[in-house]
């Protein structure tokens, strides 16, 4: 079994790295769409209005802070968890540097659609590689275990809180935020089935930071 897994290792590593990079690019397209960002990105935008740090740096700091919250919840990160926390922010900054802003509405809608699709595909890639969940998913599952509340209750409470804080700080909440909430789940599920790496004795991983994301 270990030998079989070893033959899959190069593909898994490539999926992890490409997925994390693509996740950040997807975020940057949605941000440039300017029709409403994903919950955690609304928070990063809001914080960016008040501190002299880039969106990507703030995204990374939020990821690290969420990982620290794993400690009292007794969550154990995988290497994919750490790569996600440290890699998404820089790739988002790359995308924001390359993708033009202040575009016509139809272009911004296209940007958002491209970003959402890229983010969902990225989720399928890195979660399908079986290197561990993203930081925000570990927070959700940890709170679920400690509180006994249903997963959907915990997830909704976290994301409503995050959106509210981000909105108060000046983050971009709009129709895109609602579209993200409605579409990201089914889209991530599709790409999970497409990109999951089959490993003997290992069940398919749950959908990761595509709900957070970052989610």
RACORMO-V898665 format. One record per pair of residues at least 12 apart in sequence whose C-alpha atoms are under 8 Angstrom apart, sorted by the first residue. I is the first residue (numbers start at 0). J is the second residue. D is the distance in Angstrom with one decimal. If there is no record, write none. Layout:
I:J:D
I:J:D
This chain:
0:199:7.0
4:198:6.6
7:196:7.7
10:128:7.9
11:127:8.0
11:128:4.6
11:129:7.5
11:196:7.1
12:128:7.2
14:124:5.1
14:125:5.6
14:127:7.8
14:128:6.0
15:79:6.8
15:124:6.4
15:125:4.2
15:126:7.5
15:128:6.0
15:130:7.6
16:82:7.9
16:125:7.3
17:121:7.4
17:124:7.4
17:125:7.6
18:120:7.5
18:121:4.1
18:122:6.5
18:123:7.6
18:124:5.0
18:125:4.8
19:82:7.4
19:83:5.8
19:86:6.3
19:87:5.7
19:121:6.5
19:122:8.0
19:125:6.5
20:86:6.7
20:87:6.1
20:90:5.4
20:91:8.0
20:121:7.9
21:90:7.6
21:117:6.4
21:118:6.7
21:121:5.5
22:87:6.3
22:90:7.8
22:91:7.8
22:117:6.6
22:118:4.8
22:119:7.9
22:121:5.1
22:122:7.0
23:86:7.9
23:87:4.6
23:88:6.3
23:89:7.4
23:90:4.8
23:91:4.0
23:92:7.8
23:94:7.3
23:118:7.6
24:90:6.0
24:91:5.2
24:93:7.5
24:94:5.1
24:95:8.0
24:114:7.1
24:117:7.4
24:118:7.7
25:91:7.7
25:113:7.1
25:114:3.9
25:115:6.1
25:116:7.4
25:117:4.9
25:118:4.7
26:40:7.6
26:91:6.2
26:114:6.0
26:115:7.6
26:118:6.8
27:91:5.2
27:92:7.3
27:94:5.3
27:95:5.3
27:98:7.7
27:114:7.1
28:94:7.2
28:95:7.5
28:98:7.1
28:110:5.2
28:111:5.9
28:113:6.7
28:114:4.6
29:110:6.1
29:111:4.3
29:112:7.5
29:113:7.7
29:114:5.0
29:115:6.7
30:111:7.5
31:95:7.3
31:98:7.2
31:99:7.4
31:100:5.7
31:101:7.9
31:107:6.7
31:110:6.8
31:111:7.5
32:106:7.6
32:107:4.0
32:108:5.9
32:109:7.5
32:110:5.1
32:111:4.9
33:107:6.6
33:111:8.0
33:171:7.1
34:107:7.4
34:108:7.3
34:111:7.6
34:171:7.4
34:172:7.5
34:173:5.5
34:174:6.0
34:175:5.1
34:176:7.7
35:171:5.1
35:172:4.5
35:173:4.0
35:174:5.7
35:175:4.2
35:176:4.8
35:177:7.9
36:171:6.0
36:172:6.1
36:173:7.3
36:175:5.9
36:176:5.1
36:179:7.8
37:175:7.5
37:176:5.3
37:179:6.2
37:180:7.7
37:211:7.2
37:212:6.5
37:213:7.6
37:214:6.2
38:158:6.0
38:159:7.7
38:161:6.1
38:162:5.0
38:165:7.8
38:176:6.9
38:211:6.7
38:212:7.1
38:213:7.7
38:214:6.5
39:158:7.5
39:161:6.3
39:162:7.0
39:165:7.9
39:211:6.2
39:212:6.0
39:213:5.2
39:214:5.9
40:58:7.6
40:170:7.9
40:212:7.5
40:213:6.4
40:214:7.8
41:161:7.8
41:162:6.2
41:165:5.0
41:166:6.7
41:170:4.6
41:171:5.7
41:172:6.6
42:161:6.2
42:162:6.4
42:164:6.5
42:165:3.7
42:166:7.2
42:168:7.6
42:170:6.1
43:57:5.9
43:58:5.9
43:61:7.9
43:165:7.1
43:170:7.4
44:165:7.1
44:169:7.2
44:170:4.8
44:171:7.1
45:164:8.0
45:165:4.9
45:166:6.6
45:167:7.5
45:168:4.4
45:169:4.6
45:170:4.1
45:171:7.7
46:165:7.2
46:168:6.4
46:169:7.9
46:170:7.8
48:168:7.2
48:169:6.8
49:168:7.9
53:92:7.3
54:88:7.3
54:91:7.7
54:92:6.7
55:87:7.5
55:88:3.8
55:89:5.3
55:90:7.4
55:91:5.5
55:92:4.9
56:88:5.8
56:89:6.9
56:92:8.0
57:88:7.4
58:87:7.5
58:88:5.1
58:213:7.5
59:84:5.9
59:85:5.6
59:86:7.5
59:87:7.0
59:88:5.0
59:89:7.8
62:84:4.8
62:85:7.4
62:134:6.2
62:135:7.5
62:213:7.9
63:84:6.1
63:85:7.6
63:134:8.0
65:134:6.1
65:135:6.6
65:138:6.9
66:84:7.9
66:134:5.6
66:135:8.0
66:138:7.8
68:138:7.1
69:137:7.0
69:138:6.2
69:141:7.2
72:138:7.8
72:141:5.4
72:142:7.0
72:145:7.1
73:141:7.4
74:137:6.7
74:141:6.3
76:131:6.5
76:132:7.5
76:134:7.9
76:137:7.9
77:130:5.7
77:131:4.5
77:132:7.2
78:130:5.8
78:131:6.6
79:125:7.4
79:129:7.9
79:130:4.5
79:131:5.0
79:132:6.7
79:133:7.1
80:130:7.3
80:131:5.5
80:132:5.5
80:133:4.8
80:134:5.9
81:133:8.0
81:134:7.8
83:133:6.1
83:134:7.5
84:133:7.2
84:134:6.5
111:175:7.4
115:179:7.2
115:183:7.2
116:186:7.5
118:209:6.6
119:183:6.5
119:186:5.8
119:187:4.6
119:190:6.6
119:209:5.9
120:186:7.9
120:187:6.7
120:190:5.4
120:191:7.8
122:187:6.3
122:190:7.5
122:191:7.2
122:206:7.4
122:207:6.3
122:208:6.5
122:209:5.4
123:187:6.1
123:188:7.5
123:189:7.9
123:190:4.7
123:191:4.0
123:192:7.4
123:193:7.3
123:194:5.7
123:195:6.8
123:206:7.7
124:190:7.5
124:191:7.1
124:194:5.6
124:195:7.0
126:191:7.4
126:195:7.5
126:204:6.6
126:205:7.7
126:206:7.0
126:207:6.0
127:191:6.0
127:194:5.8
127:195:3.8
127:196:5.7
127:203:7.6
127:204:6.6
128:195:6.4
128:196:5.8
129:196:7.6
129:204:6.8
132:207:5.7
132:208:7.5
133:207:6.0
133:208:5.4
134:208:7.6
135:208:6.5
135:211:6.5
135:212:7.6
135:213:7.2
135:214:7.5
136:207:6.1
136:208:6.2
136:211:7.6
139:153:6.3
139:154:6.0
139:157:7.8
158:211:7.6
180:210:7.5
183:209:6.5
183:210:6.4
184:206:8.0
184:209:7.4
184:210:6.5
187:206:6.7
187:209:6.5
188:206:6.7
191:206:7.2
